Amino acid sequence: MADDLYERYMATDRARVEHTDTCTTCTTESRCTAGLALFETFSRLQDAYLRRQRSKSSG
């Protein structure tokens, strides 16, 4: 069974990296509106995935 949270986390990471590679506005310190939205979504999904992984290993 596919892990939907992991799949969304990785898909968002790919989209974030692709955007950063092509956006002339985004840097490591600042992001355009679209880049910021991708980064925030990636961060939320990463946090959720890592929290779930930690809870699996401690429970």
N, C-alpha and C positions, 0 to 999 in steps of 0.2 A: 504494500500500500504506500503510495506516495505521501510524503510529508508536505502538506499544503503550506504551512508556515515557512518551512525551509525553502520551498520552491519560490514563494513570493519574495522572501528575503534575498535569495540569489538573483532573481529576475530584476529586482529593484537595484541591486548592486551593479549588475551589468548595465542597466539603463543609466545609472549615475555615472559610471566610468565612461561610457560612450558619450554622454552629454559633456562631461568635463574635458574629454579629449578633443571635442569639436567646438566647444563654446569659447569665443574669444574674450568673454567677460569674466568667466569663472577663474578663480585662482584658489590656492590652498587656504587663503585667509578670507576670501569673500566670494559670494556666489550671486548669480543673477536670480531672478524670481523663480524660474523653472528649475535651476540648479539647486536652489535652496529647498524647494518643495521635494525634489528627489532625495536630497541629503537627509531631510527631516523624516521622510518616509522610511528610508533605509535605516536610519538610527532607531526609529521606533520598532521596526521589524527585527533588527539585530538584538535590541534589548529584550524583546519578547522571546525570541528564539533562545538566547543565552539563559534567560531566567528559567525557561522550561527545561533546558538541558541540566542546569544546576539542580532543579527540583527532582528530576529523574535520578540523578546520581546520589542525592541525599535521602531519597525516600524509598 
